[in-house]
């Protein structure tokens, strides 16, 4: 099992909107969220980190190849994926369907070796 983690800043003033978004994911859209991640072969866990420099969302994906799953998410064109991508753009200011160029986050240390 491998892990991928990414910290993404929330745009200023978007924390309450983010909490509503998470409420939808945990409520009315949970089955779609779970099915989406199962299709990608990952388990997603997301954390909200409040800091003096603004609020950040820390997303973790676990699975056989979570970095690849992150890239494959952009290929989805179903209603849930489109809705999710729209929410991410409003909350974070970037298009998850066209991630910025450059390397993905890399693991730098693991206490298990």
N, C-alpha and C positions, 0 to 999 in steps of 0.2 A: 504494500500500500504506500503510495507517495502522497505528498502534500504540496499544495501551492497556496501562497498567502500574498495578499496585496492590500496595502493601506491606501485609501482614496479619500481626499478631503471632501467634505460637504461644502457646497457653496454657502456663503454667509446668509443666515436667516432661514435655512432649509431644514433645520433639525426637526421641527414639528411636522413638516411635510414628510420627512423620512420616516418618522415614527408612525404616521398614518399609512405609508407605503408598507412598512413591516407589518402593521396590523392587518392589512389586506392579505399579505402573503401568509400570515399565520392563521387567517380566518377564511374568508370566502374564496381565496385563490390558492389555498394550501395544496389541494389535490393537483392543480396545474403545476405549481412550483415543484412539488415532489416528483411528478411525472417528468418534468423538464430535466431535472437533475439526474433522475434515473436513466433517461434516454442518453444523457451525456456520460453516464458511468461515474458520477461523482456524488459525494455527500458534501453539501455546502453548510458552513456555519459562519455566521456574520456577527460581528461585534461593533458596538458604538463606543468610540473613545472620545470623551470630552477632554480638551486640553486648553491651556491658556492661548494657544495659537489657532484655535478653531476646533471644530468637531471633525473627526475622521471615522470612516467605516473601514473595518478590517475584515476582509472576506477570506475565508479558507475553503479550499476545495481538496477533498481527499478521494483517491481512487487509483486505478492502474496508471493513468496518464492525465492528471488534472490540468497540466499546462496545455496539452492538446485540446482538452475539453473546453477550456476557456476560449481558445481560438474557434472551435467548432460552434460555440454558442452564436457567433456572428452569422452563421449560415442558416439559422432557424428563421422561418418566415411564417410561423403559426401565430395566431392571435395573442397567445400568452407572451411569446418572445417579443413581439412587436410592442406590446403594452409595457413589458419589463424594460426594454431598451429605452422607451420614451421616458419612463420614470427615472432611469439612471441619468439620462441627458439633462432632465430638469433639476435633479438633485446634485449632480456632480459636474455638469458642464461639458461632458465629453460623450461621444457616440460609441457605446460598447459594441455596436455592429461594425465599426471601423476603428479599432483600437489604434492609439498613436504608435508611430514607428519606434523602434528601439527594443532593447531586451526586456523580457519579463523579469519580475523579481526573482532573485536567486537565493537559495538556502545557503547560509554562511556557517552555521554550526548546528549540530544535533547532539543532544545529551546522550543519545543511544549509540552514537558512533557514527 
